[in-house]
Amino acid sequence: MLDRRQVLAALGTSALVALAPTALLAAASIKPDDASALLVIDVQNCFLPGGSLAVKEGEQVVPVINKISKAFSNVVMTQDWHTPGHVSFASVHSGKKPFETIDLPYGKQVLWPDHCVQGTDGASLSKDLAIPHAELIIRKGFHKDVDSYSAFLEADGKTSTGLAGYLKGRKIKRVFVAGLATDFCVAWTALDARKAGFEVYVVEDACRGIDTQGSLAKAWADMAKAGVKRIQSADIAASA
């Protein structure tokens, strides 16, 4: 027969178990504040169904991004903005096909189908994005001889877009990254954000990857090693 202390102990354990899911959920919920910014990377027509470099299921990120953006007072969007005949286009390298690699002065370069050419409909942001409070659009990749995946630095690792200075001037401490594609522009943005001193979260279900030659697994591994935090949109507390 249980004595009073055993009964109380059992009740206490049951109460803790009952409360645990709520407590864990509350602990996991992230509330963006004025020192937080959402970076929406390259949600452009070329990367969506029917585009020249369509990312599989890329359109599925749009409603997720629209939803989480409401929790942020600071939102920055980016656009790939390539010149015609950009060095990253397979079409300008004789005998080369998309997704092959070449060596350029700044390192290995994946060759892509022509995409996001300045002023074209393919370079336009998705018409389904609904983020009227976005404060800044960063255009990247507009230097003909250098690619630019990251929203912070071009592929030479030296030429700045100015985004780090903008965010620091706004006293931003942590950034949340979403968009296309996980293993290229999202990952490079996240890694450079860490190098710039920001706390960084990548919202996994608000991104989609290309995954060429194992690039997606490598990107997640590189981000984890750099201290980038991998979260889901449900981890972000909705705005009041």
ZIWO-V913827 format. One record per helix or strand of 2 or more residues. SS is the DSSP state (A for helix, B for strand). FROM is the first residue (numbers start at 1). LEN is the number of residues. If there is no record, write none. Layout:
# ZIWO-V913827
ss=SS from=FROM len=LEN
ss=SS from=FROM len=LEN
This chain:
# ZIWO-V913827
ss=A from=4 len=25
ss=B from=36 len=6
ss=A from=45 len=3
ss=A from=60 len=10
ss=B from=75 len=6
ss=A from=90 len=3
ss=B from=101 len=4
ss=B from=107 len=4
ss=A from=121 len=3
ss=B from=136 len=5
ss=A from=163 len=7
ss=B from=174 len=7
ss=A from=182 len=14
ss=B from=199 len=10
ss=A from=215 len=12
ss=B from=229 len=3
ss=A from=233 len=3
